[in-house]
Structure formats: structure tokens, C-alpha cells
Amino acid sequence: MMSAFTPGHPALLPLRFAGLDLPNRLAVAPMTRVSAAPDGTPTPEMADYYTEFAEGGFGLVITEGTYTDTVYSQGYRNQPGIVSDAHVAAWREITGRVHAAGGRILLQLMHAGALSQGNAYRDETAGPSAVPPRGEMMPEYGGSGRWPIPREMSTADIETAIAGFTGSAVRAREAGFDGVEVHAANGYLLDQFLTDYTNRRADSYGGDVANRVRLTAEVVAGIRAELGPGFCVGVRLSQGKVNDFTHRWAGGARDAEIIFSALADAGATYLHIASEGRDWIETARLDGDVTITALAREVTGLPVVANGGMHDLAQAARVLADGHADMLSVARGALANPDLPRRLARGLTLDRFDHAMLEPMATLGNARRWLRAARAMS
């Protein structure tokens, strides 16, 4: 069991965030669950999953990464998409239920790029450069073995990817989402362009960090131009990756300032800084005592979401009270405690996350079977 939050915890304070009035500062972090239909259509099981977080008191829910085109964006088999009328209709059922439970919900838009390990539309992968990704595919999401070497994307491929993000954001609004989050973290396509060792291009998308962040900025600007100033468009960033936990931006705070400024100038509504499976404190420190999240707030004036071990009570309170971030996103702690905010308010003990919930694959069905077995033993 984990220690209980105290009723006076700063995460319980209400917040005006990215144009949304939220009852607290707790968001469900995006987590891949590979539980959509084979054609990418969200399922009733997914609707139950997302609704449970809203019923449990989370002020904001951010969905799992959702693919954005019928070319190279899909990363996993049974990953949800937002590229068809059927996808829109199924997501509309989910947003309606979350709203009825008092929650707000954002759709995370994701292009896997070179880190695709299951794409119904293409057999090959594509990325900024023909560089083999580090590490191996993730078995909990249906992969095995080394990643294939991606094909270097042409200018036309890049334009198609941008159009996919923009069109998907339009469909997200049609499906009733309160906004979107552009996934530029964790080693996927936009992060591949941002990363020096995966981006060896000699054109305007390669070279120094100001060029390497260009694609993400163009995606944000394209969505903003299409949907106007009032629509929430967040961006998720990280230094570490699913296939390279120890990576850090080579230029430290200097690179961070360039990246954050470019995205704010492009029209981002908020920034979400992820820790890729590590505690926030492990990845947050930049030059000296400054943290990456506090620097994002200072440079842009935008609200910032901190991620990484935010079920740690003392750390979560410190991040908010000391001005490192405006909001917290919770992943493992939310899986173990979908009613975490309600437990927090009552001072109740939290259940500890067990990785067995994600084995042998990180599906909702496997998590449900684990929960039944755990309850039977208690």
C-alpha cells in the first residue's frame, strides 16, 4: 500500500488550465493500452476505462496516443485512430460519457515514425533519417526484436504527416474533445526530428535545434490555423525515450529555451513535460538548480504539466508549491487508483501499482483479469 494524500494537498486546488476550468490539478497521463478494434475504432471497454477516471475525480483525462493518418503514423496493432468517421463516432461516445461524469478530456495525437511496431497501412517505417532506432521493440505492446531501419521521409512525406495531425485535430473537435495534445515526446516521430542522433537531415528540418524543432512547431501552427485561437493545443515533450531512457538534450537549458519558445510562438496552449518511466526529479534538473518544468513556465508563460512519479506525495506537493509546474499527470498511480483524487480528498491510502497489470501485454483485458485475481486473493 502507498501513503495517503492529505486533504490539504495542493493538487486538490481548482485551476483554470488552457481555457478549461478544472476542479483539481490532477490529470490522467496518456498510456498506450492497445485495446481498440483491429481497424483502430475505440471500443466500449475503452469507454468504461476512460469514464472510470472521470468518475474517480480526475479533473482532466489525456487519452493514449492516437494515430493520425493512414500512411506511417500507426505505432501498434489495436492502437486507436482518429482518421475515419467510425473512429469519430466511437470517440464521441467516450467524450460524452467523460463529460457526463464531470471530467474534461484531451485526445493525444501521435505519429510513431521509426518506432512503429505494428501498422495496418504500411509494412515499412519512416523517420527523419535512415538511422536504426536504439534498443528493441516493446513486448507489452506486441513487438519483438530489433527495430527496422526507417526510410528517410521526403518533403512530401513530411507534408502528409503535418496534414494528418491537422485533420485529426479537426476530427477530434468533431468527436467532442476539449482539445488535443501533440505527442512530441518519448522517441516517436516529432521527437525523432528533435533528436540529434536520429535526425541527420541537411535540409531545413535538420541541423541545429532550431531546425530540428521546426516540424513540431509547424504541426502546432497548422492545428492552430485550422481551429482558431480558442481550441486547446498542448504539446508533450521529453528528454528520455521508450528506447533510450538516459537521453538528454545536448544543449541543456539552452536547447530547452529554444524548443519551448518555438512551440509557444507556434500557438501551443500548454506544455506537458514527461519523464518516460522515471521519477520527475531524475529527469527534471538542467543546468544548476533549475528544473525543466520551471524553465518552461518561465520562458513561455504557458501552464506546464509535470509527469513522473507524481503518486509520490511529497514530490507532488513540492512540484506545485515550489512553482515547478501548474498541474500533475499521473500514470501508474492512476492505473492502480482510478479514483485517486477522491482518495486524496478523503486522506485514504493508495494502492501500489503492480507491473503485472501490463503483462503479458498492456491491454485493458489483461488489467481486468489481474484485478479480478487480486481481489480474489484479498
C-alpha positions as CSV (number, residue, x, y, z in Angstrom):
1,M,0.0,0.0,0.0
2,M,1.1,3.6,-0.6
3,S,0.8,6.5,1.8
4,A,-2.3,8.6,1.6
5,F,-2.5,12.2,0.4
6,T,-3.6,14.7,3.0
7,P,-6.9,16.6,2.4
8,G,-4.9,19.9,2.2
9,H,-2.7,18.7,-0.7
10,P,-2.1,21.5,-3.3
11,A,-3.1,19.0,-6.1
12,L,-6.7,19.4,-4.8
13,L,-6.9,23.1,-5.6
14,P,-9.0,24.1,-8.6
15,L,-7.3,25.5,-11.7
16,R,-8.1,27.5,-14.9
17,F,-5.9,25.5,-17.3
18,A,-5.6,26.1,-21.0
19,G,-9.0,27.6,-21.2
20,L,-10.6,24.8,-19.1
21,D,-12.0,25.2,-15.6
22,L,-10.8,22.1,-13.7
23,P,-11.7,21.0,-10.1
24,N,-8.2,19.9,-9.3
25,R,-4.6,19.7,-10.7
26,L,-4.6,16.0,-11.4
27,A,-4.6,14.7,-14.9
28,V,-4.5,11.1,-16.2
29,A,-1.3,10.8,-18.3
30,P,-1.6,9.2,-21.7
31,M,-0.9,5.5,-21.6
32,T,-1.0,3.1,-24.5
33,R,-3.5,0.3,-23.9
34,V,-3.6,-1.5,-27.4
35,S,-7.3,-2.3,-26.8
36,A,-9.0,-0.8,-29.9
37,A,-10.6,-2.8,-32.6
38,P,-8.2,-4.0,-35.4
39,D,-9.3,-1.1,-37.6
40,G,-8.5,1.4,-34.8
41,T,-12.1,2.0,-33.7
42,P,-12.4,2.7,-29.9
43,T,-14.4,0.0,-28.1
44,P,-17.0,0.1,-25.3
45,E,-14.3,-1.3,-23.0
46,M,-12.2,1.8,-23.7
47,A,-15.2,3.9,-22.9
48,D,-15.5,2.3,-19.5
49,Y,-11.8,2.7,-18.9
50,Y,-11.8,6.5,-19.5
51,T,-15.1,7.1,-17.8
52,E,-13.8,5.5,-14.6
53,F,-11.1,8.1,-14.3
54,A,-13.6,10.9,-14.6
55,E,-15.9,9.2,-12.1
56,G,-12.9,8.9,-9.8
57,G,-12.4,12.6,-9.7
58,F,-9.6,13.4,-12.2
59,G,-10.2,16.9,-13.5
60,L,-8.5,16.1,-16.8
61,V,-8.0,12.9,-18.8
62,I,-5.5,12.7,-21.6
63,T,-6.0,9.7,-23.9
64,E,-3.5,7.3,-25.1
65,G,-1.5,8.2,-28.3
66,T,-3.9,8.0,-31.2
67,Y,-2.7,7.6,-34.8
68,T,-3.3,10.4,-37.3
69,D,-3.1,9.1,-40.8
70,T,-3.4,6.0,-43.0
71,V,0.3,6.1,-44.0
72,Y,3.1,5.8,-41.5
73,S,1.6,7.1,-38.2
74,Q,0.3,3.9,-36.6
75,G,2.6,2.5,-33.9
76,Y,0.9,-0.6,-32.6
77,R,-1.7,-3.2,-33.6
78,N,-5.0,-2.3,-31.9
79,Q,-4.0,1.3,-31.3
80,P,-6.9,3.7,-31.7
81,G,-7.1,6.1,-34.6
82,I,-8.8,9.3,-35.4
83,V,-8.8,9.0,-39.2
84,S,-12.3,7.8,-40.1
85,D,-16.0,8.5,-39.5
86,A,-16.2,5.3,-37.4
87,H,-13.3,6.5,-35.2
88,V,-15.0,9.9,-34.7
89,A,-18.3,8.3,-33.8
90,A,-16.8,5.9,-31.2
91,W,-14.7,8.6,-29.6
92,R,-17.8,10.8,-29.4
93,E,-19.4,8.1,-27.2
94,I,-16.3,8.3,-24.9
95,T,-16.1,12.1,-24.7
96,G,-19.9,12.2,-23.9
97,R,-19.5,9.7,-21.0
98,V,-16.5,11.5,-19.6
99,H,-18.3,14.9,-19.8
100,A,-21.4,13.4,-18.1
101,A,-19.1,12.2,-15.3
102,G,-17.8,15.7,-14.8
103,G,-14.5,15.3,-16.5
104,R,-12.6,17.0,-19.3
105,I,-10.8,15.0,-22.0
106,L,-8.0,15.7,-24.5
107,L,-7.0,13.5,-27.4
108,Q,-3.3,12.8,-27.7
109,L,-2.3,12.9,-31.4
110,M,0.6,10.5,-32.2
111,H,2.8,9.6,-35.2
112,A,5.1,6.7,-34.3
113,G,7.6,7.3,-37.2
114,A,10.6,4.9,-36.9
115,L,9.2,3.4,-33.6
116,S,6.3,1.7,-35.3
117,Q,6.0,-2.0,-34.4
118,G,2.5,-2.7,-35.9
119,N,1.0,-0.7,-38.8
120,A,-2.1,-2.0,-40.8
121,Y,-1.4,0.5,-43.6
122,R,2.3,0.0,-44.3
123,D,4.9,-2.7,-43.9
124,E,7.9,-0.3,-43.7
125,T,8.6,2.5,-41.3
126,A,9.6,6.1,-42.0
127,G,11.5,8.7,-40.0
128,P,13.7,11.8,-40.3
129,S,16.7,9.8,-41.4
130,A,17.6,6.2,-42.2
131,V,19.0,5.6,-38.8
132,P,18.3,2.3,-36.9
133,P,16.5,3.1,-33.6
134,R,18.3,2.1,-30.4
135,G,17.1,-0.8,-28.3
136,E,14.4,-3.4,-29.1
137,M,10.6,-3.3,-29.7
138,M,8.4,-3.5,-26.6
139,P,6.7,-6.9,-26.0
140,E,4.0,-5.4,-23.8
141,Y,2.8,-3.6,-26.9
142,G,3.1,-6.6,-29.3
143,G,6.6,-6.1,-30.6
144,S,9.8,-8.2,-30.5
145,G,13.3,-8.0,-31.8
146,R,15.2,-5.0,-33.2
147,W,13.5,-2.0,-34.8
148,P,13.7,-1.9,-38.6
149,I,15.7,0.9,-40.3
150,P,13.2,3.6,-41.4
151,R,13.0,5.1,-44.8
152,E,14.1,8.8,-44.8
153,M,11.0,10.9,-45.2
154,S,10.7,13.1,-48.2
155,T,9.3,16.6,-48.2
156,A,6.0,15.2,-49.4
157,D,6.0,12.6,-46.6
158,I,6.5,15.5,-44.1
159,E,3.6,17.5,-45.6
160,T,1.4,14.3,-45.3
161,A,2.3,13.9,-41.7
162,I,1.5,17.6,-40.9
163,A,-1.8,17.2,-42.7
164,G,-2.5,14.1,-40.7
165,F,-2.1,15.9,-37.4
166,T,-4.2,18.9,-38.6
167,G,-7.0,16.8,-40.0
168,S,-7.0,14.6,-36.9
169,A,-7.3,17.7,-34.6
170,V,-10.4,18.8,-36.6
171,R,-11.9,15.3,-36.2
172,A,-11.1,15.4,-32.5
173,R,-13.1,18.6,-32.1
174,E,-16.0,16.9,-34.0
175,A,-15.8,14.0,-31.6
176,G,-16.3,16.3,-28.7
177,F,-12.8,16.5,-27.2
178,D,-11.9,19.6,-25.2
179,G,-8.6,19.9,-27.0
180,V,-5.7,17.9,-28.3
181,E,-2.2,17.1,-27.2
182,V,0.5,16.8,-29.8
183,H,2.8,13.9,-28.9
184,A,6.4,15.2,-29.4
185,A,7.9,13.0,-26.7
186,N,9.2,9.6,-25.9
187,G,11.1,8.9,-29.1
188,Y,8.2,9.0,-31.6
189,L,8.2,10.9,-34.9
190,L,8.3,14.5,-33.7
191,D,10.8,13.6,-31.1
192,Q,12.9,11.8,-33.7
193,F,13.1,15.1,-35.7
194,L,14.1,16.9,-32.4
195,T,16.8,14.4,-31.5
196,D,20.3,15.0,-32.9
197,Y,21.3,11.3,-33.4
198,T,18.1,10.3,-35.2
199,N,17.9,13.4,-37.3
200,R,20.8,13.7,-39.8
201,R,19.0,15.7,-42.4
202,A,20.7,18.5,-44.3
203,D,17.5,20.4,-45.1
204,S,15.5,23.0,-43.0
205,Y,14.3,20.2,-40.7
206,G,17.9,19.1,-39.7
207,G,21.0,20.6,-38.2
208,D,20.7,22.8,-35.1
209,V,18.0,22.5,-32.5
210,A,16.0,25.5,-34.0
211,N,15.7,23.5,-37.2
212,R,15.0,20.2,-35.5
213,V,12.0,21.6,-33.6
214,R,10.6,23.0,-36.8
215,L,8.3,20.1,-37.6
216,T,6.7,20.1,-34.2
217,A,6.2,23.9,-34.4
218,E,4.6,23.5,-37.9
219,V,2.2,20.9,-36.6
220,V,1.1,23.1,-33.8
221,A,0.8,26.2,-36.1
222,G,-1.2,24.1,-38.6
223,I,-3.7,23.0,-36.0
224,R,-3.9,26.5,-34.6
225,A,-4.6,28.0,-38.0
226,E,-7.3,25.4,-38.7
227,L,-9.1,25.5,-35.4
228,G,-8.6,29.1,-34.2
229,P,-7.3,30.7,-31.0
230,G,-9.8,29.2,-28.6
231,F,-9.0,25.5,-29.1
232,C,-6.7,23.8,-26.6
233,V,-3.5,22.5,-28.3
234,G,-0.9,21.1,-25.9
235,V,2.5,19.6,-26.6
236,R,4.1,16.7,-24.8
237,L,7.9,16.7,-24.7
238,S,10.5,14.6,-23.0
239,Q,14.2,14.1,-23.0
240,G,14.1,10.3,-22.4
241,K,12.6,7.9,-24.9
242,V,10.9,4.5,-24.7
243,N,14.0,3.1,-26.3
244,D,16.6,5.4,-24.7
245,F,15.8,6.3,-21.1
246,T,19.0,8.1,-20.5
247,H,18.9,10.6,-23.4
248,R,19.2,14.3,-22.5
249,W,19.1,17.4,-24.7
250,A,22.7,18.1,-25.6
251,G,22.5,21.8,-25.1
252,G,20.7,21.5,-21.7
253,A,18.8,24.7,-20.7
254,R,19.9,26.5,-23.9
255,D,18.2,23.9,-26.1
256,A,15.2,23.8,-23.8
257,E,14.7,27.5,-24.2
258,I,14.8,27.3,-28.0
259,I,12.3,24.4,-28.0
260,F,9.9,25.9,-25.6
261,S,10.0,29.3,-27.3
262,A,9.4,27.9,-30.7
263,L,6.3,25.9,-29.6
264,A,4.9,28.9,-27.7
265,D,5.3,31.1,-30.7
266,A,3.6,28.5,-32.9
267,G,0.5,28.7,-30.7
268,A,0.8,26.0,-28.1
269,T,-1.7,26.3,-25.2
270,Y,0.3,24.3,-22.6
271,L,3.4,22.1,-22.3
272,H,3.5,18.7,-20.8
273,I,7.0,17.5,-19.8
274,A,7.2,13.7,-19.5
275,S,9.8,11.7,-17.6
276,E,9.5,8.4,-19.6
277,G,9.0,5.9,-16.9
278,R,11.3,7.7,-14.4
279,D,10.6,9.9,-11.4
280,W,10.4,13.6,-12.2
281,I,13.4,14.5,-10.1
282,E,15.6,12.2,-12.1
283,T,14.9,14.0,-15.4
284,A,13.9,17.5,-14.4
285,R,17.3,19.0,-13.4
286,L,19.0,21.1,-16.0
287,D,21.9,23.5,-15.6
288,G,22.4,24.3,-11.9
289,D,19.3,24.0,-9.8
290,V,16.7,25.0,-12.5
291,T,14.2,22.3,-13.5
292,I,13.0,21.7,-17.0
293,T,9.4,22.3,-16.0
294,A,10.1,25.6,-14.1
295,L,12.1,26.8,-17.1
296,A,9.2,26.0,-19.5
297,R,6.9,28.2,-17.3
298,E,9.4,31.0,-17.1
299,V,10.3,31.1,-20.8
300,T,6.8,30.8,-22.2
301,G,4.3,31.9,-19.6
302,L,2.3,28.9,-20.5
303,P,0.8,26.4,-18.0
304,V,3.0,23.4,-17.6
305,V,2.2,19.8,-16.7
306,A,4.8,17.7,-14.8
307,N,4.9,14.0,-15.1
308,G,6.9,11.2,-13.5
309,G,6.2,9.6,-10.1
310,M,3.5,12.1,-9.1
311,H,1.9,9.5,-6.9
312,D,4.8,10.3,-4.5
313,L,3.0,12.6,-2.1
314,A,5.9,14.8,-1.0
315,Q,7.3,15.2,-4.5
316,A,3.8,16.1,-5.9
317,A,3.3,18.7,-3.3
318,R,6.8,20.2,-3.8
319,V,6.4,20.4,-7.6
320,L,3.2,22.5,-7.2
321,A,4.1,24.5,-4.1
322,D,7.6,25.5,-5.3
323,G,6.3,26.6,-8.7
324,H,7.8,23.9,-10.9
325,A,4.5,23.2,-12.7
326,D,0.8,24.1,-12.7
327,M,-0.5,20.6,-13.0
328,L,0.5,16.9,-12.4
329,S,-0.2,14.0,-14.7
330,V,-0.3,10.5,-13.2
331,A,0.2,7.2,-15.0
332,R,1.0,4.2,-12.9
333,G,-0.6,5.7,-9.8
334,A,-3.8,6.3,-11.8
335,L,-3.9,2.7,-13.1
336,A,-3.7,1.4,-9.6
337,N,-6.1,4.1,-8.3
338,P,-8.6,5.4,-10.9
339,D,-10.3,7.2,-8.0
340,L,-7.0,8.8,-6.8
341,P,-8.4,12.3,-6.4
342,R,-11.3,11.1,-4.3
343,R,-9.0,9.1,-2.1
344,L,-6.7,12.1,-1.9
345,A,-9.5,14.3,-0.7
346,R,-10.5,11.8,2.0
347,G,-7.0,11.0,3.1
348,L,-7.3,7.4,2.1
349,T,-4.5,5.0,1.4
350,L,-3.5,4.4,-2.2
351,D,-2.9,1.0,-3.8
352,R,0.5,0.3,-5.1
353,F,1.0,-0.2,-8.9
354,D,1.9,-3.8,-9.9
355,H,3.6,-4.2,-13.3
356,A,1.8,-7.5,-13.6
357,M,-1.2,-5.4,-14.6
358,L,0.5,-4.9,-18.0
359,E,1.6,-8.5,-18.6
360,P,1.9,-10.2,-21.0
361,M,0.5,-7.2,-22.9
362,A,-0.7,-3.8,-21.7
363,T,-4.3,-4.4,-22.7
364,L,-7.4,-3.5,-20.8
365,G,-8.4,-7.1,-20.7
366,N,-5.2,-8.2,-19.0
367,A,-5.5,-5.5,-16.5
368,R,-9.1,-6.5,-15.7
369,R,-8.0,-10.2,-15.2
370,W,-5.2,-9.1,-12.9
371,L,-7.7,-7.0,-10.9
372,R,-10.1,-9.9,-10.5
373,A,-7.3,-12.2,-9.4
374,A,-6.0,-9.6,-6.9
375,R,-9.5,-9.1,-5.4
376,A,-9.9,-12.9,-5.1
377,M,-6.7,-13.1,-3.1
378,S,-7.5,-10.2,-0.8
